[in-house]
Amino acid sequence: MAPYEGMIAEMVTLVGHNNDEISAYYARPMGAGPFPGIVLIHHMPGWDELYREFTRKFAHHGYAAISHNLYERDGQGSPEDVAAIARSNGGVGDTQVLGDTDSAIQFLRSQPNSNGKVGVIGTCSGGRQTYLVACKSAQKVDAAADLWGGRVVMEENELSEKMPVAPIDYTDQLKCPLLGLFGEDDASPPPSQVKIHEDELKRLGKDYEFHMYPGAGHGFFYYDRPMYRIEQAVDGWKRVFSFFDKHLDKN
């Protein structure tokens, strides 16, 4: 595909968990394809402008990409206000995450421009949920990228009715290659938890690659926040696209 030949971006409606209708932002290159698919699971700050830009970034690179609103049921308003409501409600339950994301995966595969391959990526809480989907989705996931996902490793007192199992405990069910990008200065997850996660992936013989960035903390891709680290972010994006290009059969 040429470096840039235009794209289409629009809002679509998915039927998510419990047959609830949820909104999603869908962007794809112009042309017939076929294109690999990417599902973007948004972070705890919400289904926001940053994730719209990330979705278009994947379309610019030749992917059909979709970002669905996990906070749809928490009301309407600014992403910050809705995210605050979602947090006050205890976050999004893992069962709901799986149902909503399965719908997004199925949507991409059902499109005539699909090459049949779909990857999942998320940052922050979306990184944790990406790992959950990679292990437990009813839909086949071909590759997954967890970017600084906190609470993959969880203490007993962190478990709840909505999040009853630490995602690391599902590692034996991981069915696809995994990319992990983390910052040395992050507190969620701290490097000690990243090591626990990596040790479990090694023990079970999983296909993964982890990269730990010195001088970076949580959210180092977020160019609009003080946590942004340009050198680490540029390298990280290169690794993301190299990983998905390889595992999603991008032409």
PyMOL commands that set and color helices and strands:
alter all, ss='L'
color gray80, all
select helices_A, chain A and resi 17-19+49-60+72-74+79-88+94-110+125-136+156-158+167-173+191-203+230-247
alter helices_A, ss='H'
color red, helices_A
select strands_A, chain A and resi 7-15+21-29+35-41+64-68+114-123+143-147+178-183+208-213
alter strands_A, ss='S'
color yellow, strands_A
deselect
rebuild
show_as cartoon
